[in-house]
Amino acid sequence: MKTSIINIVKSSLLVLSMGFILTVVSCDEDFVTKEFENGVVSDNFFQNATDAEQALTAVYDVIALRGMYREGVWVLGDCPTDDINELTGDNGDYGTYYRAASDYRWEPNNPYSTGRWFDSYKGIFRANILLEKLPEIDMDAALKARFEGEAKFLRALYYFNLIMAFGDVPFMTEVLTREEYQELARTDQQIIYGQIEQDLLDAAAVLPAQASDPVGRATSGAANGLLSRVYLYQEKWNESVNAAQQVMGAGYSLVATEDFEKMFTGNLENSSESIFEFQSIGASPNVWGGDLTETSFGFFWSPMIGWANWYSPSVSSQEQFTDGDIRRKASLLVVGAGDVLDTDGDGIEEPFPSGNMNGNYFNNANVRKWLAIGKNLAVADEYEVNFPIVRYAEVLLNYAEAQNELGNSTEALVAINQIRARAMIPDISETNQGLLRDLIPEERRRELLFEGQRFYDIKRWGLVEELLVPLGFRIGTHEYWPVPLSELDLMPNLTQYPN
């Protein structure tokens, strides 16, 4: 069992504290006025540093929920793209919703989009409660500042996930009464971006550069790494470069070529390239979808499970790789390409497809990323594989893109060629800004394949009409997911997009 920030959730004291947090922030209950039979209320809970840490861990726990990095990251970020769309399977109760995301049948009851909404707000509400109560707690000042920084980082992360999926969303930075909550409407996402930036800047100023105890806590590297992406998405090129440079000077590095695949198979987690990861835990309770589940859902595309064909790679995702690029074998299993897989954790690799693999795949390929090494891939609860929410290679790509937009193509090439050298493919020497602008998205697609960023990248690059409209995307309809209908009932001022 891993030792990480997520493990703290298992303590009995935290279960008690989370009972308070969960009840207070439920979207359909009174936030502050409910009476609690177990005696745990805000007035008697936030008394000391232990209470504060338990409440902070409850903020972290949201990372592992369905709408966030357990499943939603793939369904919302990859399924509606040219990497996954073609012939995605739809077996099983939840496979239907993977397929619906790919086919642009975007209904307000999709459990992954509704999960993104409610889980994000769950994290935001928990962070707001902690940030409101922290000043009153008698504890070490440095530790208090660190907890505040971590809570702000997480609040920024959850808000960023919200606006990626829903655009303008209801916005609050303090604990609300039920009446105040009901008055909420959509807030211009640029205002929310401003809060995200400030939260990340505040976090970066007080958190340690790398050291993380227990493993999985946010650092200034994580804050600056996410900030480089947040600025990039807004075309704030100078700011993105500056944030990336803070990470580039903090001691992170790309893992070696021979270790690249291990980052996505549970065998090299929290590495020198890791900046912030979802700490997946095997043998966790209620693996089939409850809030206590903290196992990666990579088993949804296991070649060992008959119904697992919900996340199938497209032909173009395979064809983008040049010969010798090690990222292809780390990302995809392709029929006839000599790919192998240890299916039961006995150390013996079998050709793909063969033996007891079910062969239930499309386009002559299966997603390789997030399938564990050294585990039985037929057992759903064996997928103890972390998800890298921010990793160093992405920061280098953020830096390269921003530098190129500033006209600094030489600096951009240095970062890109670090990644290409690790991938075992030749350097590029193109310094024409326009031509390099076309090359950077290609490199980003290969490096971050199946890491949940493709849909948002395509939108911000203005490539929707070229890449997504042929797949079923309708301009003016599919930029953002519909809000859960229950929220429209609770907030009369809230409208669906587009207005």
C-alpha positions as CSV (number, residue, x, y, z in Angstrom):
1,M,0.0,0.0,0.0
2,K,1.3,3.4,-0.9
3,T,2.1,6.0,1.7
4,S,0.7,9.3,0.5
5,I,-1.6,12.2,1.2
6,I,-4.5,10.1,0.1
7,N,-3.8,7.4,2.7
8,I,-4.5,9.9,5.5
9,V,-8.1,9.7,4.4
10,K,-8.3,6.3,5.9
11,S,-7.9,7.4,9.5
12,S,-10.9,7.2,11.7
13,L,-10.4,10.8,12.8
14,L,-10.5,12.0,9.2
15,V,-13.6,10.0,8.5
16,L,-15.3,11.9,11.3
17,S,-14.0,15.3,10.0
18,M,-15.1,14.4,6.4
19,G,-18.5,13.6,7.7
20,F,-18.8,17.3,8.7
21,I,-17.2,18.6,5.5
22,L,-19.3,16.4,3.2
23,T,-22.6,17.4,4.8
24,V,-21.8,21.1,4.9
25,V,-20.9,21.4,1.2
26,S,-23.6,19.2,-0.3
27,C,-25.1,21.1,-3.2
28,D,-28.7,20.4,-2.1
29,E,-28.5,21.0,1.6
30,D,-28.2,24.0,3.9
31,F,-24.5,24.8,4.1
32,V,-24.2,26.1,7.6
33,T,-27.5,25.7,9.4
34,K,-27.9,22.0,9.4
35,E,-27.8,20.3,12.8
36,F,-25.4,17.4,13.1
37,E,-26.2,14.4,15.2
38,N,-22.6,13.2,15.4
39,G,-21.6,16.4,17.2
40,V,-19.0,17.4,14.5
41,V,-19.7,21.0,13.5
42,S,-17.5,23.9,12.5
43,D,-17.6,25.4,15.9
44,N,-16.0,22.4,17.6
45,F,-14.0,20.9,14.9
46,F,-11.3,23.4,13.8
47,Q,-9.5,23.6,17.0
48,N,-5.8,22.6,16.3
49,A,-3.3,21.7,13.6
50,T,-4.5,18.1,13.5
51,D,-8.1,19.2,12.7
52,A,-6.7,21.5,10.0
53,E,-4.7,18.8,8.4
54,Q,-7.6,16.4,8.4
55,A,-9.8,19.1,6.7
56,L,-7.0,19.7,4.2
57,T,-6.8,16.0,3.4
58,A,-10.5,16.1,2.6
59,V,-9.8,18.8,0.0
60,Y,-7.1,16.6,-1.5
61,D,-9.5,13.6,-1.6
62,V,-11.6,15.2,-4.3
63,I,-8.7,14.5,-6.8
64,A,-9.7,10.8,-6.7
65,L,-13.4,11.3,-7.5
66,R,-15.1,10.2,-10.7
67,G,-15.4,13.7,-12.3
68,M,-11.7,14.5,-11.6
69,Y,-8.6,12.3,-12.2
70,R,-10.0,8.9,-11.6
71,E,-12.1,8.9,-14.8
72,G,-13.4,12.3,-15.9
73,V,-10.0,13.5,-17.1
74,W,-10.1,11.0,-19.9
75,V,-13.8,11.1,-20.8
76,L,-14.0,14.9,-21.0
77,G,-10.5,15.6,-22.2
78,D,-9.8,12.8,-24.7
79,C,-13.0,11.0,-25.8
80,P,-14.3,14.0,-27.8
81,T,-11.1,14.2,-29.9
82,D,-9.3,12.8,-32.8
83,D,-7.3,10.6,-30.5
84,I,-10.2,8.5,-29.3
85,N,-13.4,9.2,-31.2
86,E,-13.4,6.5,-33.9
87,L,-15.3,3.3,-33.0
88,T,-15.1,3.7,-29.2
89,G,-17.0,0.8,-27.6
90,D,-20.1,1.3,-25.5
91,N,-20.4,-1.9,-23.5
92,G,-21.5,-1.8,-19.9
93,D,-23.3,0.8,-17.8
94,Y,-20.6,3.5,-18.1
95,G,-19.2,2.6,-21.5
96,T,-22.3,4.2,-22.9
97,Y,-21.2,7.5,-21.5
98,Y,-17.7,7.2,-22.8
99,R,-19.3,6.7,-26.2
100,A,-21.7,9.6,-25.8
101,A,-18.7,11.9,-25.1
102,S,-17.0,10.7,-28.3
103,D,-20.2,11.0,-30.4
104,Y,-21.1,14.5,-29.0
105,R,-24.3,13.2,-27.5
106,W,-23.8,15.6,-24.6
107,E,-26.6,15.3,-22.2
108,P,-26.8,17.0,-18.7
109,N,-27.0,13.5,-17.1
110,N,-23.7,12.1,-18.2
111,P,-22.1,10.9,-14.9
112,Y,-18.7,12.2,-15.9
113,S,-19.7,15.7,-16.7
114,T,-22.0,15.9,-13.7
115,G,-19.2,14.4,-11.7
116,R,-16.9,17.1,-12.9
117,W,-19.4,19.8,-11.7
118,F,-20.2,18.4,-8.3
119,D,-16.8,17.0,-7.5
120,S,-15.1,20.3,-8.4
121,Y,-17.5,22.3,-6.2
122,K,-17.1,19.7,-3.5
123,G,-13.3,20.5,-3.5
124,I,-13.9,24.2,-3.7
125,F,-16.4,24.3,-0.8
126,R,-14.0,22.2,1.3
127,A,-11.2,24.6,0.5
128,N,-13.3,27.6,1.3
129,I,-14.3,26.2,4.6
130,L,-10.7,25.5,5.6
131,L,-9.4,28.9,4.3
132,E,-12.1,30.6,6.4
133,K,-11.3,28.7,9.6
134,L,-7.5,28.6,9.4
135,P,-6.9,32.1,10.7
136,E,-8.7,31.2,13.9
137,I,-6.7,28.0,14.6
138,D,-3.8,28.2,17.2
139,M,-1.0,26.4,15.3
140,D,2.5,27.0,14.0
141,A,2.5,30.0,11.7
142,A,4.7,28.3,9.0
143,L,2.5,25.2,9.0
144,K,-0.6,27.3,8.8
145,A,0.8,29.2,5.8
146,R,1.7,25.9,4.1
147,F,-1.8,24.6,4.6
148,E,-3.3,27.8,3.2
149,G,-1.1,27.5,0.2
150,E,-2.1,23.9,-0.5
151,A,-5.8,24.7,-0.1
152,K,-5.4,27.6,-2.6
153,F,-3.5,25.4,-5.0
154,L,-6.3,22.8,-4.9
155,R,-9.1,25.4,-5.2
156,A,-7.3,26.8,-8.3
157,L,-7.0,23.3,-9.7
158,Y,-10.7,22.6,-9.2
159,Y,-11.8,25.9,-10.7
160,F,-9.6,25.3,-13.7
161,N,-11.2,21.9,-14.3
162,L,-14.6,23.5,-14.0
163,I,-14.1,26.3,-16.5
164,M,-12.5,23.9,-18.9
165,A,-15.7,21.8,-18.9
166,F,-18.4,24.4,-18.4
167,G,-16.9,27.9,-19.3
168,D,-18.5,30.6,-17.1
169,V,-19.6,29.0,-13.9
170,P,-20.9,30.1,-10.5
171,F,-18.1,31.5,-8.4
172,M,-17.5,31.9,-4.7
173,T,-14.4,32.1,-2.5
174,E,-16.2,32.0,0.9
175,V,-18.7,29.8,2.6
176,L,-22.3,30.7,1.6
177,T,-25.7,30.4,3.1
178,R,-28.3,28.5,1.2
179,E,-29.9,31.8,0.2
180,E,-26.7,33.2,-1.1
181,Y,-26.0,30.0,-3.0
182,Q,-29.4,30.2,-4.7
183,E,-28.6,33.6,-6.0
184,L,-25.5,32.5,-7.9
185,A,-25.3,32.6,-11.7
186,R,-22.5,32.3,-14.3
187,T,-19.5,34.4,-13.6
188,D,-17.3,35.5,-16.5
189,Q,-14.5,32.9,-16.6
190,Q,-11.9,35.7,-16.9
191,I,-12.8,36.8,-13.4
192,I,-12.4,33.2,-12.3
193,Y,-9.1,33.0,-14.1
194,G,-7.9,36.0,-12.1
195,Q,-8.7,34.1,-8.9
196,I,-7.0,31.0,-10.1
197,E,-3.9,33.0,-11.0
198,Q,-3.8,34.7,-7.6
199,D,-4.4,31.4,-5.7
200,L,-1.5,29.8,-7.6
201,L,0.8,32.8,-7.0
202,D,0.0,32.7,-3.3
203,A,0.6,29.0,-3.2
204,A,3.9,29.3,-5.1
205,A,5.1,31.9,-2.6
206,V,4.8,29.7,0.5
207,L,5.1,26.1,-0.6
208,P,8.3,24.1,-0.7
209,A,9.9,23.7,-4.2
210,Q,9.8,19.9,-4.3
211,A,9.9,18.3,-0.9
212,S,6.6,16.6,-0.2
213,D,5.8,14.8,3.0
214,P,3.6,12.8,2.8
215,V,4.0,12.1,-0.9
216,G,1.4,13.8,-3.0
217,R,1.2,17.2,-1.4
218,A,1.3,20.3,-3.5
219,T,4.6,22.3,-3.9
220,S,5.6,25.6,-5.4
221,G,6.7,23.5,-8.4
222,A,3.1,22.3,-8.8
223,A,1.7,25.8,-8.4
224,N,4.0,27.2,-11.0
225,G,3.6,24.3,-13.3
226,L,-0.2,24.6,-13.4
227,L,0.2,28.4,-13.6
228,S,2.3,28.0,-16.8
229,R,-0.7,26.1,-18.3
230,V,-3.3,28.5,-17.0
231,Y,-1.4,31.5,-18.6
232,L,-0.8,29.5,-21.8
233,Y,-4.5,28.9,-22.2
234,Q,-5.1,32.6,-22.0
235,E,-2.3,33.5,-24.4
236,K,-0.4,35.3,-21.6
237,W,2.9,34.3,-23.2
238,N,5.3,36.3,-21.0
239,E,3.6,35.1,-17.8
240,S,3.6,31.5,-19.0
241,V,7.3,31.6,-19.8
242,N,8.1,33.1,-16.4
243,A,6.0,30.5,-14.5
244,A,7.6,27.7,-16.5
245,Q,11.1,29.0,-15.8
246,Q,10.4,28.9,-12.1
247,V,9.8,25.1,-12.5
248,M,12.7,24.7,-14.8
249,G,15.0,26.1,-12.2
250,A,13.6,24.0,-9.3
251,G,15.4,20.7,-9.9
252,Y,12.9,18.8,-12.0
253,S,14.1,16.7,-15.0
254,L,12.9,14.4,-17.7
255,V,13.2,10.7,-16.7
256,A,15.6,8.6,-18.9
257,T,14.4,7.1,-22.2
258,E,14.4,3.6,-20.7
259,D,12.1,4.8,-17.9
260,F,9.6,6.7,-19.9
261,E,7.0,3.9,-20.1
262,K,7.3,3.2,-16.4
263,M,5.8,6.6,-15.5
264,F,2.5,5.3,-16.8
265,T,2.5,1.7,-15.5
266,G,2.8,2.2,-11.8
267,N,6.6,1.5,-11.7
268,L,8.0,5.0,-11.6
269,E,5.7,7.3,-9.7
270,N,6.6,10.6,-8.1
271,S,9.8,10.7,-10.2
272,S,12.1,13.5,-11.1
273,E,9.6,14.4,-13.8
274,S,6.6,14.3,-11.5
275,I,5.3,17.7,-10.4
276,F,1.9,16.7,-9.1
277,E,0.1,13.4,-9.3
278,F,-3.1,11.7,-8.4
279,Q,-1.9,9.1,-5.9
280,S,-3.8,6.0,-7.0
281,I,-4.3,3.3,-4.4
282,G,-4.9,-0.4,-5.1
283,A,-7.2,-2.6,-3.0
284,S,-9.4,0.4,-2.2
285,P,-13.0,-0.1,-1.2
286,N,-15.9,0.1,-3.6
287,V,-13.9,-0.1,-6.8
288,W,-16.9,0.1,-9.0
289,G,-17.5,3.8,-8.7
290,G,-18.2,5.0,-5.1
291,D,-16.6,8.1,-3.6
292,L,-14.2,5.9,-1.6
293,T,-12.6,4.5,-4.8
294,E,-9.0,5.6,-5.3
295,T,-7.9,3.2,-7.9
296,S,-7.2,4.4,-11.4
297,F,-9.8,3.3,-13.9
298,G,-7.4,2.2,-16.6
299,F,-9.0,-1.2,-16.4
300,F,-11.8,0.3,-18.6
301,W,-9.5,-0.4,-21.5
302,S,-7.8,-3.6,-20.3
303,P,-7.3,-6.2,-23.1
304,M,-7.9,-8.8,-20.3
305,I,-11.5,-7.7,-19.5
306,G,-14.1,-8.7,-22.1
307,W,-16.3,-5.5,-21.8
308,A,-13.3,-3.1,-21.6
309,N,-13.3,-1.3,-24.9
310,W,-14.6,2.1,-23.9
311,Y,-11.4,4.1,-24.7
312,S,-10.1,2.9,-28.1
313,P,-7.3,4.8,-29.9
314,S,-8.0,6.3,-33.3
315,V,-6.1,5.5,-36.4
316,S,-4.5,9.0,-36.5
317,S,-3.3,8.6,-32.9
318,Q,-1.3,5.6,-34.1
319,E,-0.1,7.1,-37.4
320,Q,1.3,10.3,-35.9
321,F,4.5,8.6,-34.6
322,T,7.7,8.4,-36.7
323,D,9.9,5.3,-36.6
324,G,11.9,4.9,-33.4
325,D,9.7,7.2,-31.3
326,I,9.6,5.4,-27.9
327,R,6.4,7.1,-27.0
328,R,4.4,5.0,-29.4
329,K,5.0,1.7,-27.6
330,A,4.5,3.5,-24.2
331,S,1.1,4.8,-25.4
332,L,-0.3,2.2,-27.7
333,L,-0.5,-1.6,-28.2
334,V,-0.8,-2.1,-32.0
335,V,-1.5,-5.4,-33.7
336,G,1.4,-6.7,-35.8
337,A,3.9,-4.1,-34.3
338,G,5.7,-6.5,-32.0
339,D,4.2,-5.0,-28.9
340,V,4.1,-7.2,-25.7
341,L,2.3,-7.1,-22.4
342,D,2.6,-8.9,-19.1
343,T,-1.0,-9.7,-18.4
344,D,-0.9,-11.4,-15.0
345,G,2.1,-9.9,-13.2
346,D,4.3,-13.0,-13.6
347,G,7.0,-11.2,-15.4
348,I,6.4,-13.0,-18.7
349,E,5.5,-10.8,-21.6
350,E,3.1,-12.0,-24.3
351,P,2.7,-10.6,-27.8
352,F,-0.3,-8.3,-28.3
353,P,-2.9,-9.8,-28.9
354,S,-2.4,-13.4,-27.8
355,G,-3.1,-15.9,-25.1
356,N,-5.9,-14.9,-22.8
357,M,-6.3,-11.4,-24.1
358,N,-9.9,-11.0,-25.1
359,G,-9.2,-9.3,-28.4
360,N,-12.0,-6.8,-27.9
361,Y,-10.3,-3.7,-29.4
362,F,-10.9,-1.4,-32.4
363,N,-8.6,0.0,-35.1
364,N,-6.1,-2.8,-34.5
365,A,-4.9,-1.1,-31.3
366,N,-5.4,-0.7,-27.6
367,V,-4.4,2.1,-25.3
368,R,-1.2,1.1,-23.4
369,K,-0.9,4.1,-21.0
370,W,-2.2,3.4,-17.5
371,L,-2.1,-0.4,-17.8
372,A,-0.1,-1.6,-14.8
373,I,3.1,-3.7,-15.0
374,G,3.5,-6.4,-12.4
375,K,-0.2,-6.7,-11.8
376,N,-3.0,-9.0,-12.9
377,L,-4.7,-7.0,-15.6
378,A,-7.9,-9.0,-15.3
379,V,-8.5,-7.7,-11.8
380,A,-10.1,-4.3,-11.7
381,D,-8.7,-3.4,-8.3
382,E,-5.1,-4.0,-9.4
383,Y,-4.7,-0.7,-11.3
384,E,-2.6,1.1,-8.8
385,V,-1.3,3.6,-11.4
386,N,-0.8,7.3,-10.6
387,F,-2.0,9.9,-13.0
388,P,0.4,12.9,-13.6
389,I,-1.7,16.0,-13.3
390,V,1.3,18.1,-14.0
391,R,4.6,16.8,-15.3
392,Y,7.9,18.4,-16.3
393,A,7.6,17.5,-20.0
394,E,4.3,19.5,-20.2
395,V,6.0,22.5,-18.6
396,L,8.7,22.4,-21.2
397,L,6.0,22.3,-24.0
398,N,4.2,25.2,-22.3
399,Y,7.5,27.1,-22.3
400,A,8.3,26.3,-25.9
401,E,4.9,27.4,-27.2
402,A,4.9,30.6,-25.3
403,Q,8.5,31.4,-26.3
404,N,7.7,30.8,-29.9
405,E,4.6,33.1,-29.7
406,L,7.0,35.8,-28.3
407,G,9.3,35.3,-31.3
408,N,11.9,33.5,-29.4
409,S,12.1,30.4,-31.5
410,T,15.6,29.4,-30.6
411,E,14.6,29.1,-26.9
412,A,11.5,27.2,-27.9
413,L,13.6,24.7,-29.8
414,V,15.9,24.0,-26.9
415,A,12.9,22.8,-24.8
416,I,11.3,20.8,-27.6
417,N,14.5,19.0,-28.5
418,Q,15.0,17.9,-24.9
419,I,11.7,16.0,-25.2
420,R,12.5,14.7,-28.7
421,A,16.0,13.5,-27.6
422,R,14.4,11.5,-24.7
423,A,11.9,10.1,-27.3
424,M,14.9,8.9,-29.4
425,I,14.0,11.0,-32.5
426,P,16.1,13.6,-34.2
427,D,16.1,17.3,-33.2
428,I,14.3,19.8,-35.2
429,S,15.9,23.0,-36.4
430,E,13.0,25.0,-37.7
431,T,13.1,28.6,-36.4
432,N,10.4,30.2,-38.6
433,Q,7.7,31.2,-36.1
434,G,4.8,30.1,-38.2
435,L,6.2,26.7,-39.2
436,L,7.2,26.1,-35.6
437,R,3.7,27.0,-34.5
438,D,2.5,24.0,-36.5
439,L,5.1,21.7,-35.2
440,I,4.6,22.4,-31.5
441,P,1.0,21.1,-31.4
442,E,2.1,17.9,-33.1
443,E,4.8,17.4,-30.4
444,R,2.4,18.1,-27.6
445,R,-0.1,15.6,-29.0
446,R,2.5,12.8,-29.1
447,E,4.0,13.6,-25.7
448,L,0.7,14.1,-23.8
449,L,-1.3,11.4,-25.6
450,F,-4.2,10.1,-23.5
451,E,-3.4,12.5,-20.7
452,G,-6.7,14.5,-20.9
453,Q,-5.5,17.7,-22.5
454,R,-6.2,17.2,-26.2
455,F,-9.8,18.6,-26.4
456,Y,-8.8,21.8,-24.6
457,D,-5.7,22.2,-26.7
458,I,-7.7,21.8,-30.0
459,K,-10.1,24.5,-28.9
460,R,-7.5,27.0,-27.8
461,W,-5.5,26.5,-31.1
462,G,-8.6,27.2,-33.1
463,L,-8.5,23.8,-34.8
464,V,-12.1,22.8,-33.9
465,E,-13.5,23.2,-37.4
466,E,-10.6,21.2,-39.0
467,L,-10.3,18.4,-36.4
468,L,-13.6,18.1,-34.5
469,V,-16.4,19.2,-36.7
470,P,-15.9,16.2,-39.0
471,L,-16.3,14.0,-35.9
472,G,-19.7,15.5,-34.9
473,F,-18.8,18.7,-33.0
474,R,-21.3,21.5,-33.5
475,I,-19.9,25.0,-33.2
476,G,-22.0,26.9,-30.7
477,T,-23.1,23.7,-28.9
478,H,-20.1,21.6,-27.9
479,E,-17.7,24.2,-26.6
480,Y,-18.9,23.3,-23.1
481,W,-20.9,20.6,-21.3
482,P,-24.5,21.3,-20.2
483,V,-24.9,22.1,-16.5
484,P,-26.6,19.3,-14.4
485,L,-30.4,19.9,-14.4
486,S,-30.6,19.7,-10.6
487,E,-28.4,22.8,-10.4
488,L,-30.8,24.8,-12.6
489,D,-33.6,24.0,-10.2
490,L,-31.5,25.2,-7.2
491,M,-30.1,28.3,-8.8
492,P,-32.8,30.2,-10.8
493,N,-30.3,32.6,-12.2
494,L,-28.1,29.9,-13.7
495,T,-28.6,29.2,-17.4
496,Q,-27.4,26.6,-19.8
497,Y,-24.7,27.4,-22.3
498,P,-25.2,29.0,-24.8
499,N,-27.5,31.6,-23.2
